[in-house]
Amino acid sequence: SAAATGKTFQFKLVLLGESAVGKSSLVLRFVKGQFYEHQESTIGAAFLTQTINLDDMVIKFEIWDTAGQERFHSLAPMYYRGAQAAIVVYDITNKESFNRAKVWIEELQKQASPNIVIALAGNKNDLDTSRTTTYEEGSAFAEENNLLFLETSAKTANNVNEIFMVIAKKLPKVN
Ligand code: GDP
């Protein structure tokens, strides 16, 4: 990445959402620029880091993926404790995953740190012909709950860098 002259700000970011919505794939696309059709649900790494330049600052994301453990709901607070940002992911072709995302958001708003920046990602938007959640449903829910919102595709890379960038812009640069 280009040399930025200013300060580095580090943030913990977690990904939450139902299994198979594409959480690991979004991280892999953002951090390594890769995509696998048959992504293993546990890539193993506890977290990955990626930096982006914003104005004259360096924003360093420490990204925590639940690595398949979202099925064990009791473990979730361990992931979002101390997180300054969260991306709650659903799959636009799986209505149940959208309902599940709403529950994650409620939980974050009650239990996570009060200043957490939350983005809702409607992933797999390359599968538009099979969609079961409209863009408007996603954006209306996000607006009502004061969330950032983008539809993304880890497959085509659509809006993947962008979702991290809108989060970076909204995070308070105070540390
Ligand atoms: P996770 O369990 O939420 O981490 O989901 P994964 O990242 O393991 O992805 C589950 C499956 O969906 C894998 O087969 C991925 O290749 C696929 N997948 C993930 N993101 C996308 C996407 O944006 N578009 C399409 N078409 N498939 C995706």
py3Dmol code that shows the C-alpha trace and the ligand (Angstrom):
import py3Dmol

protein = """\
ATOM      1  CA  SER A   1       0.000   0.000   0.000  1.00  0.00           C
ATOM      2  CA  ALA A   2       1.057   3.591  -0.588  1.00  0.00           C
ATOM      3  CA  ALA A   3       3.047   5.252   2.170  1.00  0.00           C
ATOM      4  CA  ALA A   4       0.818   7.264   4.414  1.00  0.00           C
ATOM      5  CA  THR A   5       2.586   9.771   6.570  1.00  0.00           C
ATOM      6  CA  GLY A   6       0.077  10.101   9.375  1.00  0.00           C
ATOM      7  CA  LYS A   7      -0.884   8.117  12.402  1.00  0.00           C
ATOM      8  CA  THR A   8      -1.963   4.510  12.551  1.00  0.00           C
ATOM      9  CA  PHE A   9      -5.257   3.688  14.219  1.00  0.00           C
ATOM     10  CA  GLN A  10      -6.019   0.081  15.060  1.00  0.00           C
ATOM     11  CA  PHE A  11      -9.509  -1.346  15.376  1.00  0.00           C
ATOM     12  CA  LYS A  12     -10.949  -4.729  16.247  1.00  0.00           C
ATOM     13  CA  LEU A  13     -13.641  -5.766  13.764  1.00  0.00           C
ATOM     14  CA  VAL A  14     -15.794  -8.892  14.018  1.00  0.00           C
ATOM     15  CA  LEU A  15     -17.877 -10.689  11.413  1.00  0.00           C
ATOM     16  CA  LEU A  16     -21.150 -12.224  12.528  1.00  0.00           C
ATOM     17  CA  GLY A  17     -23.952 -13.991  10.723  1.00  0.00           C
ATOM     18  CA  GLU A  18     -25.341 -17.393   9.930  1.00  0.00           C
ATOM     19  CA  SER A  19     -23.056 -20.157   8.647  1.00  0.00           C
ATOM     20  CA  ALA A  20     -22.312 -20.120   4.913  1.00  0.00           C
ATOM     21  CA  VAL A  21     -23.367 -16.507   4.255  1.00  0.00           C
ATOM     22  CA  GLY A  22     -19.796 -15.755   3.191  1.00  0.00           C
ATOM     23  CA  LYS A  23     -18.059 -14.267   6.250  1.00  0.00           C
ATOM     24  CA  SER A  24     -14.745 -16.049   5.679  1.00  0.00           C
ATOM     25  CA  SER A  25     -14.980 -15.358   1.960  1.00  0.00           C
ATOM     26  CA  LEU A  26     -15.402 -11.607   2.557  1.00  0.00           C
ATOM     27  CA  VAL A  27     -12.340 -11.585   4.824  1.00  0.00           C
ATOM     28  CA  LEU A  28     -10.298 -13.599   2.331  1.00  0.00           C
ATOM     29  CA  ARG A  29     -11.324 -11.269  -0.506  1.00  0.00           C
ATOM     30  CA  PHE A  30     -10.476  -8.157   1.524  1.00  0.00           C
ATOM     31  CA  VAL A  31      -7.187  -9.404   2.978  1.00  0.00           C
ATOM     32  CA  LYS A  32      -5.801 -11.570   0.155  1.00  0.00           C
ATOM     33  CA  GLY A  33      -7.854 -10.730  -2.923  1.00  0.00           C
ATOM     34  CA  GLN A  34      -8.868 -14.376  -3.291  1.00  0.00           C
ATOM     35  CA  PHE A  35     -12.121 -16.330  -3.551  1.00  0.00           C
ATOM     36  CA  TYR A  36     -12.863 -20.056  -3.353  1.00  0.00           C
ATOM     37  CA  GLU A  37     -16.104 -21.663  -4.561  1.00  0.00           C
ATOM     38  CA  HIS A  38     -15.643 -24.340  -1.918  1.00  0.00           C
ATOM     39  CA  GLN A  39     -14.473 -22.307   1.024  1.00  0.00           C
ATOM     40  CA  GLU A  40     -13.787 -24.514   4.063  1.00  0.00           C
ATOM     41  CA  SER A  41     -15.855 -23.250   6.969  1.00  0.00           C
ATOM     42  CA  THR A  42     -12.916 -23.231   9.304  1.00  0.00           C
ATOM     43  CA  ILE A  43      -9.907 -21.510   7.812  1.00  0.00           C
ATOM     44  CA  GLY A  44      -8.341 -21.733  11.236  1.00  0.00           C
ATOM     45  CA  ALA A  45      -6.814 -18.335  11.712  1.00  0.00           C
ATOM     46  CA  ALA A  46      -8.089 -16.611  14.837  1.00  0.00           C
ATOM     47  CA  PHE A  47      -7.711 -13.280  13.134  1.00  0.00           C
ATOM     48  CA  LEU A  48      -6.185 -11.559  10.139  1.00  0.00           C
ATOM     49  CA  THR A  49      -5.055  -7.985   9.773  1.00  0.00           C
ATOM     50  CA  GLN A  50      -5.346  -5.595   6.871  1.00  0.00           C
ATOM     51  CA  THR A  51      -4.540  -1.911   6.624  1.00  0.00           C
ATOM     52  CA  ILE A  52      -6.096   0.747   4.464  1.00  0.00           C
ATOM     53  CA  ASN A  53      -5.127   4.362   3.924  1.00  0.00           C
ATOM     54  CA  LEU A  54      -7.720   6.982   4.742  1.00  0.00           C
ATOM     55  CA  ASP A  55      -6.707  10.582   4.068  1.00  0.00           C
ATOM     56  CA  ASP A  56      -3.297  10.782   5.753  1.00  0.00           C
ATOM     57  CA  MET A  57      -4.096   8.032   8.272  1.00  0.00           C
ATOM     58  CA  VAL A  58      -3.425   4.313   8.286  1.00  0.00           C
ATOM     59  CA  ILE A  59      -6.386   2.294   9.490  1.00  0.00           C
ATOM     60  CA  LYS A  60      -5.386  -1.142  10.700  1.00  0.00           C
ATOM     61  CA  PHE A  61      -8.178  -3.679  11.025  1.00  0.00           C
ATOM     62  CA  GLU A  62      -7.696  -6.667  13.285  1.00  0.00           C
ATOM     63  CA  ILE A  63     -10.411  -8.892  11.800  1.00  0.00           C
ATOM     64  CA  TRP A  64     -12.005 -11.668  13.828  1.00  0.00           C
ATOM     65  CA  ASP A  65     -13.890 -14.311  11.920  1.00  0.00           C
ATOM     66  CA  THR A  66     -16.022 -16.730  13.914  1.00  0.00           C
ATOM     67  CA  ALA A  67     -14.509 -19.611  11.889  1.00  0.00           C
ATOM     68  CA  GLY A  68     -17.623 -21.779  11.973  1.00  0.00           C
ATOM     69  CA  GLN A  69     -18.206 -21.289  15.694  1.00  0.00           C
ATOM     70  CA  GLU A  70     -21.283 -19.082  15.155  1.00  0.00           C
ATOM     71  CA  ARG A  71     -23.277 -22.288  15.671  1.00  0.00           C
ATOM     72  CA  PHE A  72     -22.142 -22.246  19.295  1.00  0.00           C
ATOM     73  CA  HIS A  73     -23.948 -19.093  20.195  1.00  0.00           C
ATOM     74  CA  SER A  74     -22.616 -18.931  23.739  1.00  0.00           C
ATOM     75  CA  LEU A  75     -19.142 -18.269  22.307  1.00  0.00           C
ATOM     76  CA  ALA A  76     -20.250 -15.145  20.450  1.00  0.00           C
ATOM     77  CA  PRO A  77     -19.601 -12.578  23.204  1.00  0.00           C
ATOM     78  CA  MET A  78     -15.966 -13.678  23.176  1.00  0.00           C
ATOM     79  CA  TYR A  79     -15.736 -12.446  19.590  1.00  0.00           C
ATOM     80  CA  TYR A  80     -17.489  -9.113  19.892  1.00  0.00           C
ATOM     81  CA  ARG A  81     -16.149  -8.133  23.326  1.00  0.00           C
ATOM     82  CA  GLY A  82     -13.994  -5.042  22.836  1.00  0.00           C
ATOM     83  CA  ALA A  83     -14.837  -4.791  19.149  1.00  0.00           C
ATOM     84  CA  GLN A  84     -15.080  -1.262  17.751  1.00  0.00           C
ATOM     85  CA  ALA A  85     -16.716  -2.467  14.537  1.00  0.00           C
ATOM     86  CA  ALA A  86     -18.849  -5.337  13.302  1.00  0.00           C
ATOM     87  CA  ILE A  87     -20.015  -6.541   9.919  1.00  0.00           C
ATOM     88  CA  VAL A  88     -23.214  -8.554  10.208  1.00  0.00           C
ATOM     89  CA  VAL A  89     -23.572 -10.630   7.063  1.00  0.00           C
ATOM     90  CA  TYR A  90     -26.564 -12.255   5.424  1.00  0.00           C
ATOM     91  CA  ASP A  91     -26.955 -14.009   2.094  1.00  0.00           C
ATOM     92  CA  ILE A  92     -29.429 -12.256  -0.250  1.00  0.00           C
ATOM     93  CA  THR A  93     -30.607 -15.697  -1.459  1.00  0.00           C
ATOM     94  CA  ASN A  94     -31.352 -17.013   2.065  1.00  0.00           C
ATOM     95  CA  LYS A  95     -34.212 -15.319   3.900  1.00  0.00           C
ATOM     96  CA  GLU A  96     -33.499 -17.123   7.147  1.00  0.00           C
ATOM     97  CA  SER A  97     -30.005 -15.613   7.168  1.00  0.00           C
ATOM     98  CA  PHE A  98     -31.539 -12.120   6.918  1.00  0.00           C
ATOM     99  CA  ASN A  99     -33.759 -12.848   9.937  1.00  0.00           C
ATOM    100  CA  ARG A 100     -30.726 -14.187  11.760  1.00  0.00           C
ATOM    101  CA  ALA A 101     -28.776 -11.014  10.939  1.00  0.00           C
ATOM    102  CA  LYS A 102     -31.529  -8.940  12.568  1.00  0.00           C
ATOM    103  CA  VAL A 103     -31.125 -10.978  15.763  1.00  0.00           C
ATOM    104  CA  TRP A 104     -27.342 -10.477  15.721  1.00  0.00           C
ATOM    105  CA  ILE A 105     -27.836  -6.747  15.368  1.00  0.00           C
ATOM    106  CA  GLU A 106     -30.243  -6.621  18.307  1.00  0.00           C
ATOM    107  CA  GLU A 107     -27.753  -8.565  20.382  1.00  0.00           C
ATOM    108  CA  LEU A 108     -24.869  -6.263  19.429  1.00  0.00           C
ATOM    109  CA  GLN A 109     -26.925  -3.180  20.216  1.00  0.00           C
ATOM    110  CA  LYS A 110     -27.696  -4.571  23.684  1.00  0.00           C
ATOM    111  CA  GLN A 111     -24.447  -6.327  24.594  1.00  0.00           C
ATOM    112  CA  ALA A 112     -21.523  -4.940  22.604  1.00  0.00           C
ATOM    113  CA  SER A 113     -19.665  -1.735  23.348  1.00  0.00           C
ATOM    114  CA  PRO A 114     -22.086   1.207  23.009  1.00  0.00           C
ATOM    115  CA  ASN A 115     -20.051   3.038  20.348  1.00  0.00           C
ATOM    116  CA  ILE A 116     -19.615   0.028  18.079  1.00  0.00           C
ATOM    117  CA  VAL A 117     -19.913   0.838  14.365  1.00  0.00           C
ATOM    118  CA  ILE A 118     -22.112  -1.785  12.720  1.00  0.00           C
ATOM    119  CA  ALA A 119     -22.386  -2.478   9.005  1.00  0.00           C
ATOM    120  CA  LEU A 120     -24.968  -4.803   7.493  1.00  0.00           C
ATOM    121  CA  ALA A 121     -23.745  -6.694   4.424  1.00  0.00           C
ATOM    122  CA  GLY A 122     -26.170  -8.379   2.029  1.00  0.00           C
ATOM    123  CA  ASN A 123     -23.640 -10.769   0.508  1.00  0.00           C
ATOM    124  CA  LYS A 124     -23.730 -12.867  -2.702  1.00  0.00           C
ATOM    125  CA  ASN A 125     -25.269 -10.066  -4.717  1.00  0.00           C
ATOM    126  CA  ASP A 126     -23.826 -11.750  -7.820  1.00  0.00           C
ATOM    127  CA  LEU A 127     -26.714 -14.245  -7.353  1.00  0.00           C
ATOM    128  CA  ASP A 128     -29.322 -11.587  -8.089  1.00  0.00           C
ATOM    129  CA  THR A 129     -31.644 -13.953  -9.973  1.00  0.00           C
ATOM    130  CA  SER A 130     -32.027 -16.154  -6.857  1.00  0.00           C
ATOM    131  CA  ARG A 131     -32.464 -13.359  -4.359  1.00  0.00           C
ATOM    132  CA  THR A 132     -35.101 -13.650  -1.610  1.00  0.00           C
ATOM    133  CA  THR A 133     -34.304 -10.367   0.163  1.00  0.00           C
ATOM    134  CA  THR A 134     -34.661  -7.182  -1.852  1.00  0.00           C
ATOM    135  CA  TYR A 135     -32.165  -4.341  -1.694  1.00  0.00           C
ATOM    136  CA  GLU A 136     -34.925  -2.177  -0.229  1.00  0.00           C
ATOM    137  CA  GLU A 137     -35.615  -4.612   2.637  1.00  0.00           C
ATOM    138  CA  GLY A 138     -31.948  -4.564   3.592  1.00  0.00           C
ATOM    139  CA  SER A 139     -31.534  -0.824   3.330  1.00  0.00           C
ATOM    140  CA  ALA A 140     -34.796  -0.069   5.172  1.00  0.00           C
ATOM    141  CA  PHE A 141     -33.790  -2.274   8.092  1.00  0.00           C
ATOM    142  CA  ALA A 142     -30.350  -0.648   8.156  1.00  0.00           C
ATOM    143  CA  GLU A 143     -31.807   2.847   8.104  1.00  0.00           C
ATOM    144  CA  GLU A 144     -34.238   2.104  10.953  1.00  0.00           C
ATOM    145  CA  ASN A 145     -31.381   0.757  13.048  1.00  0.00           C
ATOM    146  CA  ASN A 146     -28.752   3.348  12.141  1.00  0.00           C
ATOM    147  CA  LEU A 147     -26.466   0.856  10.401  1.00  0.00           C
ATOM    148  CA  LEU A 148     -24.165   1.226   7.448  1.00  0.00           C
ATOM    149  CA  PHE A 149     -25.440  -0.934   4.585  1.00  0.00           C
ATOM    150  CA  LEU A 150     -24.054  -2.349   1.368  1.00  0.00           C
ATOM    151  CA  GLU A 151     -24.771  -5.362  -0.750  1.00  0.00           C
ATOM    152  CA  THR A 152     -21.510  -7.185  -1.447  1.00  0.00           C
ATOM    153  CA  SER A 153     -20.052 -10.094  -3.344  1.00  0.00           C
ATOM    154  CA  ALA A 154     -16.945 -11.891  -2.141  1.00  0.00           C
ATOM    155  CA  LYS A 155     -17.037 -13.668  -5.514  1.00  0.00           C
ATOM    156  CA  THR A 156     -16.894 -10.611  -7.782  1.00  0.00           C
ATOM    157  CA  ALA A 157     -15.345  -8.302  -5.135  1.00  0.00           C
ATOM    158  CA  ASN A 158     -18.291  -5.913  -5.491  1.00  0.00           C
ATOM    159  CA  ASN A 159     -18.327  -3.459  -2.536  1.00  0.00           C
ATOM    160  CA  VAL A 160     -15.897  -5.517  -0.430  1.00  0.00           C
ATOM    161  CA  ASN A 161     -13.187  -2.861  -0.035  1.00  0.00           C
ATOM    162  CA  GLU A 162     -15.972  -0.289   0.123  1.00  0.00           C
ATOM    163  CA  ILE A 163     -17.653  -1.781   3.183  1.00  0.00           C
ATOM    164  CA  PHE A 164     -14.384  -1.651   5.127  1.00  0.00           C
ATOM    165  CA  MET A 165     -13.834   1.893   3.877  1.00  0.00           C
ATOM    166  CA  VAL A 166     -17.232   3.207   5.026  1.00  0.00           C
ATOM    167  CA  ILE A 167     -16.568   1.645   8.431  1.00  0.00           C
ATOM    168  CA  ALA A 168     -13.083   3.212   8.551  1.00  0.00           C
ATOM    169  CA  LYS A 169     -14.588   6.619   7.812  1.00  0.00           C
ATOM    170  CA  LYS A 170     -17.136   6.303  10.610  1.00  0.00           C
ATOM    171  CA  LEU A 171     -14.799   5.022  13.347  1.00  0.00           C
ATOM    172  CA  PRO A 172     -13.647   7.628  15.866  1.00  0.00           C
ATOM    173  CA  LYS A 173      -9.912   8.291  15.397  1.00  0.00           C
ATOM    174  CA  VAL A 174      -9.049   8.960  19.008  1.00  0.00           C
ATOM    175  CA  ASN A 175      -6.617   6.309  20.237  1.00  0.00           C
TER     176      ASN A 175
END
"""
ligand_1 = """\
28
GDP
P -19.159 -18.456 6.270
O -19.551 -19.780 6.871
O -20.167 -17.400 6.581
O -17.747 -18.034 6.617
O -19.231 -18.634 4.674
P -18.058 -19.024 3.641
O -17.143 -17.877 3.425
O -17.453 -20.312 4.094
O -18.896 -19.231 2.302
C -19.878 -20.238 2.192
C -20.060 -20.612 0.718
O -20.597 -19.502 0.001
C -18.758 -21.000 0.016
O -19.028 -22.052 -0.894
C -18.374 -19.742 -0.745
O -17.628 -20.006 -1.911
C -19.747 -19.151 -1.082
N -19.719 -17.683 -1.191
C -19.233 -16.811 -0.285
N -19.400 -15.544 -0.700
C -20.010 -15.612 -1.908
C -20.477 -14.633 -2.852
O -20.352 -13.413 -2.678
N -21.094 -15.118 -3.982
C -21.260 -16.451 -4.228
N -21.866 -16.796 -5.356
N -20.849 -17.390 -3.350
C -20.236 -16.982 -2.217
"""
view = py3Dmol.view(width=600, height=400)
view.addModel(protein, "pdb")
view.setStyle({"model": 0}, {"cartoon": {"style": "trace"}})
view.addModel(ligand_1, "xyz")
view.setStyle({"model": 1}, {"stick": {}})
view.zoomTo()
view.show()
